[in-house]
Amino acid sequence: MPQKKSKKILIYLFLFLVIGTFNNKDLKKHNFSKVDMINVTGLNYEGNLKLMEKLEILKIENIFFLDEKQIKEILNSNSLIENYTVFKKYPSTLNIKVHKTKFLAQTNKNGENFFLGSNGKLIKMEDVKLEVPYLFGNFESSNFFELKKTIDETNFNYNEIKKLFFFKSGRWDIETNEGLIVKLPKDNLKISLNFLVNLLSQDYKKKIKNIDLRQYNQIIINEK
């Protein structure tokens, strides 16, 4: 808090000194400290352009006193953005670098296809094909991210997953790219996944049709 106050005091002092060297005619002529250029990078050309158009409203603002809340609302409304950095280049340029979210899965909601981003948002993308797992079931984003976090903490390769099925009980089934169905438990998920990795490292994994790990300390294997 003290740092913010001291920063504002310095800005006010700077403005006082600079304004003191101009008359009113000069200030109108130079349109002092107004944002006149906004640059956006990180998305594709069309995405950057659309974002710049939404940010045009900032050009009526003084670069020293931009409304941070307004900027956040505009940037956070874009579902493709994971995070961003805003740079003020004095006297009148705003440079915004955005980091695009990573598509982790895809699903269908109300008859429409969406990608689920690493930012937790559903993103409607037409005519885009990606090799990411397809999610089935009435799940919340938090359900998926809990599973993804646990998978990442094991040696199981998330990229080997073709489909994920969520059940009302709170547990998941996995279908791998090779067609193997794995029924996961609701609890002790990390232990089960580590056991699965060790099991699938054996030579006979191609003979397995499905694996049931729902019961603790019990495994049921059905062969092809």
N, C-alpha and C positions, 0 to 999 in steps of 0.2 A: 504493500500500500504506500509507504513512504517513497518508494522508487517511482511509482506512477505519478505522485504529486510533484516530485522534483522534475520529472520529465516534462510534465505539463507547464511548469514554471519556466523551464528553459525554452520551450516552444513559444510561450507568450512573450518572453523577453526577446527572442529572435524576431518574432513578428513586429514587436514594437520598434526595434532598431531598424528593421527593413522598411516598414511602413513610414517611419519617420524620415526616410530619404526620398519619398515620392510625394507628389501632389495628387489630387483627385483625378486629374486628367490622365496622369501616368498609370494609375491603378486600373482605370477603365481600359486603357489602351493595351495593357499587358495581361488583363484578366487574371490577376495574381493568384497563384496557387490552386487554380481550378484543375481538376483532372481532365486532360484532353486526349490521353491515350491509354488504352487498356489492352494488354497482351495476355492471352491465355494459351498455355501449352499443356500437353499430357494426354489429350484425347485425339481422335482423328480430325481431319480438317473441318468436316461438317460439325462435329461435336464442339470443337473450339469456337467456331463461328457462332453457333447458337448460344453458347454460354456468354460470349462477348456481347451479343445483342441484348441478353437479359441484364447484363451489367452496365449497359449504356446509361441507365438511370443515375449512376454514380458520377457522371460527367458534370452534373450540376453542383457537385459537392466540392468543398475545400479539402485538398489532399491531407491536410494536417488534422482534420476533424471528421474523417469518414465514419459513418455509422457501422461499426463492426457487426452488430446484430443483423443489420440488413444484408451485409455481405455473406454472413454465415447462412442466412435463410435462403439466399439465392443459390449458393453452392451446395448446401445440404439437400436442396430440392432435386438435385440431379442424382439419380440412382446409380449412375456409372462411376461416381466419385467415391474413392475410398478415404482419401484425406487430401489436404491441400496446404500450400504455403502462399501467403500474400506478401509481396515486396513493394514498398513504396520507393520509387525512384524520383527524387526531387529534381525539378520543381513540380512536375505534372503527369508523371507516368505511373501506372499501376501494373505490375507484373504478377500474374497468378499462375503458379505451377501446381497442377493437379495430378494425383496418382490414381490411375484407373483401378477399379475393383477387379478382383480375380473371380472368374466364373467357376464355382465349385460343383454345381449340380444343376439339374433342370427338373421342372415339375409342371403340372397342369392345375390351374386354379380357375374354376368357373368356365371351363371350356377353352381357356387360353393358355398358351405355353409361355413359361417364364424361365429365366436363369436365376439361380440364387447366388448372389455375390458374397464375397468375403466380408463385405460391409453389412451383411444381414438383410439386404434389400432384395426384393423381387424385381427383375429387370425384364421387360418385354423386348425381345430382339427378334425381328422378323428376318427370315432367310439367312439365319446364322446356324451353322452346324459345328458342334464341338463334341469331343469325346469325353464327356463328363457323365457321372452316374445319374440315372433317372430316379426321382423320388416318388414313392407312392404312399398314400395314406393321409389321414387328417392330422398332420404334424404342425408344430410351431417351429419357427426358425431356431429357437433355443434348443429344441430336441435334437435337431440336426447338428448344431455346433458342439453340443456335449459329446455326441458320438464321434464327430470329426476330431475333436481334441483328444479323445481317448485313443483313436486309431493312430494319430500322429505320435502318441507316446509309446507306441509299440513298433515292432518291425513289420507289421502288416502293411502292404503297399496299397494305399488308397486308390491308386491308378488302376489296380486290378479289378475294381468294383464296376459292374455294369448297371446294377439296379439295387435300390434300397427300399425296403418295405417297412413302414411304421405301423405298429398296432396300438390299440387303445390302452393296452396294459402298460405301455411305455417302453416296449422293447422293439428291436429291429431284426429283420432278416436281411441277409446279403446274398446277392447273386453275382458271381464273378464273371469275368469275360469268357471263361472256359465253361460256363454253365453250371458251376458248382453252387448249390444252395446251402447256406450256413444259417442255422437258427440260433440266434444269440440270446443270452439271458438278459434280464433287466438289470441284475446286480452282478458284481464281480466281473465286469465287462473286460477290463484290462487283462485279468488273469486268463479269461477265456480266449481272448485274441492272441495272447502270447502262446497259449497251448495250441491254438489253430496254426500259427506260424510253424511251430515245431512239427506238427502233424503233417502239414502240407509239404514239408521239406523231404518227406520220405518218397521213395520211388513209386509207390503205388497210388499216389494222389490222383492220377488220371483215371483210376478205376472207381473213384468215389463219386456218387451221385449227389448225396446230401449229408450234412453233418448236423446233428442236433446237440447243442451245448446248453440247453435251457436248464437242465438240472445240475446242481452243484456236485462236483466229483463224479459226474456220470457223462458218458459220451455214447451217442447212438450214431452208427455209420451205416448208410445204405449204399451198396455198390451198384454200379451200372449193369 
